[in-house]
Amino acid sequence: MEKTILDVQNLRIRYGGSPVEAVRGVSFTLGCERLGIVGESGSGKSTVGRALLRLLPGATMTADTLRFEELDLLTLSEKEMLKVRGRRMSMILQDPKFSLNPIRRVGDQVAETYLRHFKCSRSEAHDKAIAMLEAVKIRDAERVFKQYPHEISGGMGQRVMIAMMLLADPDLVIADEPTSALDVTVRLQVLNILDGLVRDRGIGLIMISHDLNLVRNFCDRVLIMYAGKVVETLKASELDKAEHPYTRGLLAAQPRIGGTRQPLAVLDRKPEWLEEKV
């Protein structure tokens, strides 16, 4: 890694008056690379991503260090964060049905990103939005630009969200299950776009996913999360060499083409995993 884009040390998050922390002492750094964060639902993956953008109203967040390039994310005001979100750091959310405004045309929502962060005319923003919609392999981008969210499919909505988040050319992209609603062909195309940004522009990418095969083949490093903490960190190419029983359990629970017809393995969770220090 030539530079450190993100430095997170001992991140802790607690929702409301809950006696249990949702994220417990998570630490990692990110350079110009593709970092995967995997784990079961409820392990804290998406919470970490939203914390980086300070999108956790009502939650208490502390950290020894939470730095994005030259910015201390813990001390920035909300007004200052508005200049960071979307422009320098973007998050591709998982479900476009809940992320797109149902009463605004799709294209206007994509173009708004460019209008918000750059001095430009509406015509320029329109052209940029059309170009980005085409970049994520949307056919007839002009037609889709004029449609409302309910008029497009789930996969199309996912691509619209990806276009919206990439339009401002951010330095860090957090992708929360960005390909979950896409077919195999389009999934590869979108991953190629994200890979090109990391390789050609030197951005940092955090890929949050349940798909171990996707992370293994696409990412450089992987964080395995369990119950709000990181239990193992390793190179994506060495995922099969994982040592923690939780990681090995996740790998064993994957169905395999041509495998036996025996029931898939079930995780045997141990109480001591909650107290382990990594």
ROVEX-578033 format. One record per residue (C-alpha): residue in three letters; x, y, z. Coordinates in nm, 4 decimals, decimal comma. Each point is the difference from the previous one (the first is absolute). Example, Ala and Ser with C-alpha at 12.3 -4.5 7.8 and 13.67 -1.06 7.14 Angstrom:
// residues 2
{node "ALA"; {1,2300; -0,4500; 0,7800}}
{node "SER"; {0,1370; 0,3440; -0,0660}}
END
This chain:
// residues 278
{node "MET"; {0,0000; 0,0000; 0,0000}}
{node "GLU"; {0,1498; 0,3301; -0,1086}}
{node "LYS"; {-0,2142; 0,2131; 0,2288}}
{node "THR"; {-0,2470; -0,0436; 0,2817}}
{node "ILE"; {-0,3452; 0,1210; -0,1016}}
{node "LEU"; {-0,1778; -0,1136; 0,3136}}
{node "ASP"; {0,1230; -0,0745; 0,3515}}
{node "VAL"; {-0,2454; -0,1514; 0,2495}}
{node "GLN"; {0,1161; -0,0951; 0,3476}}
{node "ASN"; {-0,2170; -0,1404; 0,2803}}
{node "LEU"; {-0,3336; 0,1048; -0,1504}}
{node "ARG"; {-0,2901; -0,0605; 0,2390}}
{node "ILE"; {-0,3697; 0,0633; -0,0691}}
{node "ARG"; {-0,2981; -0,0335; 0,2303}}
{node "TYR"; {-0,3628; 0,0572; -0,1032}}
{node "GLY"; {-0,2224; 0,1942; 0,2392}}
{node "GLY"; {0,0082; -0,1332; 0,3526}}
{node "SER"; {0,1005; -0,3529; -0,1006}}
{node "PRO"; {0,2328; -0,1681; 0,2504}}
{node "VAL"; {0,1726; -0,1811; -0,2892}}
{node "GLU"; {0,2269; 0,1705; -0,2519}}
{node "ALA"; {-0,0928; -0,0590; -0,3655}}
{node "VAL"; {0,3650; 0,0491; -0,1012}}
{node "ARG"; {0,2733; -0,0915; 0,2471}}
{node "GLY"; {0,3547; 0,1218; -0,0512}}
{node "VAL"; {0,0262; -0,0275; -0,3788}}
{node "SER"; {0,3384; 0,1052; -0,1410}}
{node "PHE"; {0,1322; 0,0036; -0,3569}}
{node "THR"; {0,1723; 0,2178; -0,2571}}
{node "LEU"; {-0,0819; 0,0440; -0,3674}}
{node "GLY"; {0,2275; 0,1016; -0,2827}}
{node "CYS"; {-0,0510; -0,0021; -0,3781}}
{node "GLU"; {-0,1492; -0,3469; 0,0150}}
{node "ARG"; {-0,3178; -0,2052; 0,0156}}
{node "LEU"; {-0,0861; -0,1000; 0,3559}}
{node "GLY"; {-0,2773; -0,2522; 0,0620}}
{node "ILE"; {-0,2012; -0,0118; 0,3230}}
{node "VAL"; {-0,1975; -0,3214; 0,0426}}
{node "GLY"; {-0,2068; -0,1655; 0,2688}}
{node "GLU"; {-0,3536; -0,1036; 0,0820}}
{node "SER"; {-0,2925; 0,2416; 0,0095}}
{node "GLY"; {0,0252; 0,2000; 0,3220}}
{node "SER"; {0,3769; -0,0317; 0,0305}}
{node "GLY"; {0,0489; 0,3774; -0,0370}}
{node "LYS"; {0,1226; 0,0258; -0,3590}}
{node "SER"; {-0,2442; 0,2649; -0,1225}}
{node "THR"; {0,0187; 0,1846; 0,3319}}
{node "VAL"; {0,3738; 0,0506; -0,0529}}
{node "GLY"; {-0,0636; 0,1324; -0,3513}}
{node "ARG"; {-0,2669; 0,2443; 0,1142}}
{node "ALA"; {0,2173; 0,1120; 0,2917}}
{node "LEU"; {0,2696; 0,1158; -0,2413}}
{node "LEU"; {-0,2549; 0,2332; -0,1604}}
{node "ARG"; {-0,1433; 0,0985; 0,3383}}
{node "LEU"; {-0,3428; -0,1334; -0,0979}}
{node "LEU"; {-0,0980; -0,1472; 0,3365}}
{node "PRO"; {-0,2400; 0,2440; 0,1677}}
{node "GLY"; {-0,0723; -0,0954; 0,3581}}
{node "ALA"; {0,3092; -0,2186; 0,0300}}
{node "THR"; {0,3014; 0,0677; 0,2205}}
{node "MET"; {0,3273; -0,0342; -0,1897}}
{node "THR"; {0,3529; 0,0122; 0,1414}}
{node "ALA"; {0,3413; -0,0854; -0,1398}}
{node "ASP"; {0,3652; 0,0554; 0,0776}}
{node "THR"; {0,0460; 0,0977; -0,3652}}
{node "LEU"; {-0,2535; 0,0536; -0,2798}}
{node "ARG"; {0,1902; 0,1794; -0,2735}}
{node "PHE"; {-0,0820; 0,0331; -0,3692}}
{node "GLU"; {0,3015; 0,1396; -0,1854}}
{node "GLU"; {0,0687; 0,3325; 0,1773}}
{node "LEU"; {-0,3391; 0,0132; 0,1753}}
{node "ASP"; {-0,0835; -0,1051; 0,3548}}
{node "LEU"; {-0,3514; -0,1378; -0,0445}}
{node "LEU"; {-0,0692; 0,0153; 0,3729}}
{node "THR"; {0,0378; 0,3771; 0,0198}}
{node "LEU"; {-0,1607; 0,1144; -0,3267}}
{node "SER"; {-0,3249; 0,1931; 0,0330}}
{node "GLU"; {-0,3103; -0,1139; -0,1886}}
{node "LYS"; {0,0460; 0,2926; -0,2408}}
{node "GLU"; {0,3534; -0,1173; -0,0734}}
{node "MET"; {-0,1166; -0,3603; -0,0429}}
{node "LEU"; {-0,2440; 0,1138; -0,2695}}
{node "LYS"; {0,3022; 0,0978; -0,2091}}
{node "VAL"; {0,1537; -0,3435; 0,0518}}
{node "ARG"; {-0,3024; -0,2221; -0,0614}}
{node "GLY"; {-0,0554; -0,0673; -0,3667}}
{node "ARG"; {0,2978; 0,2049; -0,1117}}
{node "ARG"; {0,3013; -0,1611; 0,1662}}
{node "MET"; {-0,1627; -0,3033; 0,1601}}
{node "SER"; {-0,3012; -0,1862; -0,1375}}
{node "MET"; {-0,2054; -0,2979; 0,1089}}
{node "ILE"; {-0,1822; -0,2272; -0,2428}}
{node "LEU"; {-0,2985; -0,1188; 0,2015}}
{node "GLN"; {-0,1447; -0,3475; -0,0257}}
{node "ASP"; {-0,3661; 0,0590; -0,0825}}
{node "PRO"; {-0,0848; 0,2716; -0,2562}}
{node "LYS"; {-0,3706; -0,0264; 0,0884}}
{node "PHE"; {0,0703; 0,1761; 0,3276}}
{node "SER"; {0,2788; 0,2263; -0,1283}}
{node "LEU"; {-0,1593; 0,1644; -0,3036}}
{node "ASN"; {-0,2622; 0,2713; 0,0443}}
{node "PRO"; {-0,3231; -0,1460; -0,1455}}
{node "ILE"; {-0,1409; 0,3372; -0,1136}}
{node "ARG"; {0,3070; 0,1224; -0,1903}}
{node "ARG"; {0,1219; -0,1170; -0,3379}}
{node "VAL"; {0,2983; -0,2319; 0,0081}}
{node "GLY"; {0,2239; 0,2254; -0,2092}}
{node "ASP"; {-0,0674; 0,3070; 0,2112}}
{node "GLN"; {0,1167; -0,1904; 0,3074}}
{node "VAL"; {0,3214; -0,1087; -0,1728}}
{node "ALA"; {0,0700; 0,3485; -0,1388}}
{node "GLU"; {-0,0623; 0,1544; 0,3438}}
{node "THR"; {0,3291; -0,1493; 0,1200}}
{node "TYR"; {0,1929; 0,2002; -0,2591}}
{node "LEU"; {-0,2035; 0,3168; 0,0526}}
{node "ARG"; {0,0527; -0,0215; 0,3759}}
{node "HIS"; {0,3777; -0,0289; -0,0075}}
{node "PHE"; {0,1096; 0,1824; -0,3158}}
{node "LYS"; {-0,0673; 0,3392; -0,1533}}
{node "CYS"; {-0,1735; -0,0935; -0,3233}}
{node "SER"; {-0,3123; 0,0508; -0,2051}}
{node "ARG"; {-0,2922; -0,2417; 0,0024}}
{node "SER"; {0,0914; -0,0911; -0,3572}}
{node "GLU"; {0,3500; -0,1023; 0,1091}}
{node "ALA"; {-0,1372; -0,2017; 0,2915}}
{node "HIS"; {-0,2452; -0,1704; -0,2359}}
{node "ASP"; {0,2795; -0,0995; -0,2385}}
{node "LYS"; {0,2174; -0,1299; 0,2859}}
{node "ALA"; {-0,2900; -0,2037; 0,1371}}
{node "ILE"; {-0,0774; -0,1516; -0,3419}}
{node "ALA"; {0,3666; -0,0932; -0,0477}}
{node "MET"; {0,0154; -0,1696; 0,3405}}
{node "LEU"; {-0,3266; -0,1880; -0,0575}}
{node "GLU"; {0,1509; -0,1312; -0,3225}}
{node "ALA"; {0,3220; -0,0880; 0,1852}}
{node "VAL"; {-0,1926; -0,2358; 0,2291}}
{node "LYS"; {-0,1462; -0,1696; -0,3095}}
{node "ILE"; {-0,3492; 0,1521; 0,0006}}
{node "ARG"; {-0,1465; -0,0178; -0,3486}}
{node "ASP"; {-0,1906; 0,2997; -0,1331}}
{node "ALA"; {0,1258; 0,2223; 0,2813}}
{node "GLU"; {-0,2082; 0,2970; -0,1188}}
{node "ARG"; {-0,3209; -0,1999; 0,0474}}
{node "VAL"; {0,1034; -0,1285; 0,3426}}
{node "PHE"; {0,1020; 0,3542; 0,1004}}
{node "LYS"; {-0,3646; 0,1097; -0,0353}}
{node "GLN"; {-0,1540; -0,2939; 0,1869}}
{node "TYR"; {-0,1098; -0,0232; 0,3633}}
{node "PRO"; {0,1444; -0,2640; 0,2359}}
{node "HIS"; {-0,3144; -0,2159; -0,0123}}
{node "GLU"; {0,0371; -0,0265; -0,3779}}
{node "ILE"; {0,3379; -0,1725; 0,0093}}
{node "SER"; {0,1004; -0,3474; 0,1159}}
{node "GLY"; {0,1939; -0,0756; 0,3163}}
{node "GLY"; {0,3166; -0,0695; -0,1966}}
{node "MET"; {-0,0402; 0,3234; -0,1950}}
{node "GLY"; {-0,0528; 0,1885; 0,3258}}
{node "GLN"; {0,3206; -0,1474; 0,1386}}
{node "ARG"; {0,1931; 0,1229; -0,3020}}
{node "VAL"; {-0,1570; 0,3440; 0,0368}}
{node "MET"; {0,1189; 0,0111; 0,3612}}
{node "ILE"; {0,3507; -0,0990; -0,1060}}
{node "ALA"; {0,0008; 0,2717; -0,2682}}
{node "MET"; {-0,1151; 0,2578; 0,2544}}
{node "MET"; {0,2744; -0,0864; 0,2464}}
{node "LEU"; {0,2795; -0,0047; -0,2604}}
{node "LEU"; {-0,1011; 0,3167; -0,1842}}
{node "ALA"; {0,1939; 0,2402; 0,2239}}
{node "ASP"; {0,3218; -0,2037; -0,0346}}
{node "PRO"; {0,0509; -0,0720; 0,3748}}
{node "ASP"; {0,3252; -0,1093; 0,1665}}
{node "LEU"; {-0,1706; -0,2697; 0,2075}}
{node "VAL"; {-0,2939; -0,2180; -0,1016}}
{node "ILE"; {-0,1830; -0,2171; 0,2532}}
{node "ALA"; {-0,2025; -0,2619; -0,1866}}
{node "ASP"; {-0,2644; -0,1784; 0,2099}}
{node "GLU"; {-0,1023; -0,3098; -0,1994}}
{node "PRO"; {0,0222; 0,2031; -0,3252}}
{node "THR"; {-0,0672; -0,2941; -0,2308}}
{node "SER"; {-0,2676; -0,1859; 0,1961}}
{node "ALA"; {-0,2813; 0,0884; -0,2454}}
{node "LEU"; {0,2013; -0,0442; -0,3198}}
{node "ASP"; {0,0244; -0,2944; -0,2354}}
{node "VAL"; {0,3382; -0,1684; -0,0487}}
{node "THR"; {0,0965; 0,1861; -0,3190}}
{node "VAL"; {-0,0839; 0,3472; 0,1306}}
{node "ARG"; {0,1615; -0,0855; 0,3346}}
{node "LEU"; {0,3315; -0,0606; -0,1747}}
{node "GLN"; {-0,0350; 0,3251; -0,1941}}
{node "VAL"; {-0,0654; 0,2009; 0,3163}}
{node "LEU"; {0,2902; -0,1666; 0,1820}}
{node "ASN"; {0,2249; 0,0895; -0,2935}}
{node "ILE"; {-0,1058; 0,3644; 0,0354}}
{node "LEU"; {0,0816; -0,0010; 0,3719}}
{node "ASP"; {0,3272; -0,1818; -0,0629}}
{node "GLY"; {0,0959; 0,2585; -0,2613}}
{node "LEU"; {-0,0552; 0,2825; 0,2494}}
{node "VAL"; {0,2315; -0,1647; 0,2533}}
{node "ARG"; {0,2661; -0,0825; -0,2586}}
{node "ASP"; {-0,0082; 0,3153; -0,2162}}
{node "ARG"; {-0,1003; 0,2708; 0,2474}}
{node "GLY"; {0,1550; -0,1395; 0,3153}}
{node "ILE"; {-0,3168; 0,0109; 0,2101}}
{node "GLY"; {-0,0791; -0,2183; 0,2993}}
{node "LEU"; {-0,2895; -0,2454; -0,0185}}
{node "ILE"; {-0,1756; -0,1760; 0,2868}}
{node "MET"; {-0,2170; -0,2896; -0,1190}}
{node "ILE"; {-0,2570; -0,1118; 0,2583}}
{node "SER"; {-0,1408; -0,3380; -0,0955}}
{node "HIS"; {-0,1361; -0,3387; 0,1047}}
{node "ASP"; {0,1456; -0,1556; -0,3153}}
{node "LEU"; {0,3301; -0,1595; 0,0935}}
{node "ASN"; {0,0720; -0,1032; -0,3591}}
{node "LEU"; {-0,0509; 0,3556; -0,1227}}
{node "VAL"; {0,2348; 0,1376; 0,2652}}
{node "ARG"; {0,2558; -0,2733; -0,0611}}
{node "ASN"; {0,0192; 0,0745; -0,3726}}
{node "PHE"; {-0,0373; 0,3782; 0,0067}}
{node "CYS"; {0,1613; 0,1388; 0,3160}}
{node "ASP"; {0,3621; 0,0324; 0,1131}}
{node "ARG"; {-0,0586; -0,0466; 0,3738}}
{node "VAL"; {-0,2890; -0,1243; 0,2133}}
{node "LEU"; {-0,1240; 0,0861; 0,3487}}
{node "ILE"; {-0,2193; -0,2686; 0,1591}}
{node "MET"; {-0,2497; 0,1444; 0,2493}}
{node "TYR"; {-0,1885; -0,1835; 0,2718}}
{node "ALA"; {-0,2275; 0,1626; 0,2609}}
{node "GLY"; {0,1320; 0,3497; -0,0664}}
{node "LYS"; {0,3714; -0,0745; -0,0032}}
{node "VAL"; {0,2675; -0,1077; -0,2454}}
{node "VAL"; {0,1009; -0,3588; 0,0738}}
{node "GLU"; {0,2415; -0,0488; -0,2901}}
{node "THR"; {0,1771; 0,2001; -0,2718}}
{node "LEU"; {0,1694; -0,1644; -0,2952}}
{node "LYS"; {0,0760; 0,0312; -0,3693}}
{node "ALA"; {-0,3006; -0,0798; -0,2164}}
{node "SER"; {0,2066; -0,2481; -0,1996}}
{node "GLU"; {0,0760; -0,1866; 0,3226}}
{node "LEU"; {-0,3579; -0,0240; 0,1250}}
{node "ASP"; {0,0160; -0,3785; -0,0134}}
{node "LYS"; {0,2890; 0,0162; 0,2482}}
{node "ALA"; {-0,2139; 0,1703; 0,2656}}
{node "GLU"; {0,0755; -0,1143; 0,3523}}
{node "HIS"; {-0,2909; 0,1338; 0,2050}}
{node "PRO"; {-0,2775; -0,2616; 0,0418}}
{node "TYR"; {-0,2659; 0,2623; -0,0848}}
{node "THR"; {0,1598; 0,0741; -0,3387}}
{node "ARG"; {0,0440; -0,3698; -0,0684}}
{node "GLY"; {-0,3649; -0,0524; 0,0923}}
{node "LEU"; {-0,1138; 0,2647; -0,2499}}
{node "LEU"; {0,2077; -0,1640; -0,2715}}
{node "ALA"; {-0,1362; -0,3450; 0,0817}}
{node "ALA"; {-0,3595; 0,1274; -0,0167}}
{node "GLN"; {0,0290; 0,0972; -0,3671}}
{node "PRO"; {-0,1806; -0,2205; -0,2509}}
{node "ARG"; {0,2257; -0,1307; -0,2760}}
{node "ILE"; {-0,0895; -0,1094; -0,3518}}
{node "GLY"; {0,0736; -0,3694; -0,0278}}
{node "GLY"; {0,0320; -0,0366; 0,3763}}
{node "THR"; {-0,1621; -0,2679; 0,2119}}
{node "ARG"; {-0,3704; 0,0097; 0,0798}}
{node "GLN"; {0,0671; -0,0115; 0,3703}}
{node "PRO"; {-0,1451; 0,2841; 0,2144}}
{node "LEU"; {0,2255; 0,3073; 0,0077}}
{node "ALA"; {0,2105; 0,0543; 0,3097}}
{node "VAL"; {-0,1540; 0,2097; 0,2779}}
{node "LEU"; {0,2083; 0,2414; 0,2031}}
{node "ASP"; {0,0748; -0,1142; 0,3526}}
{node "ARG"; {0,0448; 0,3371; 0,1678}}
{node "LYS"; {0,2188; 0,0143; 0,3094}}
{node "PRO"; {-0,0573; 0,2481; 0,2875}}
{node "GLU"; {0,3730; 0,0698; 0,0137}}
{node "TRP"; {-0,0085; 0,1536; -0,3501}}
{node "LEU"; {-0,1727; 0,3020; 0,1549}}
{node "GLU"; {0,2966; 0,0716; 0,2238}}
{node "GLU"; {0,2906; -0,0766; -0,2317}}
{node "LYS"; {0,2488; 0,2759; -0,0775}}
{node "VAL"; {0,1325; 0,0233; -0,3547}}
END
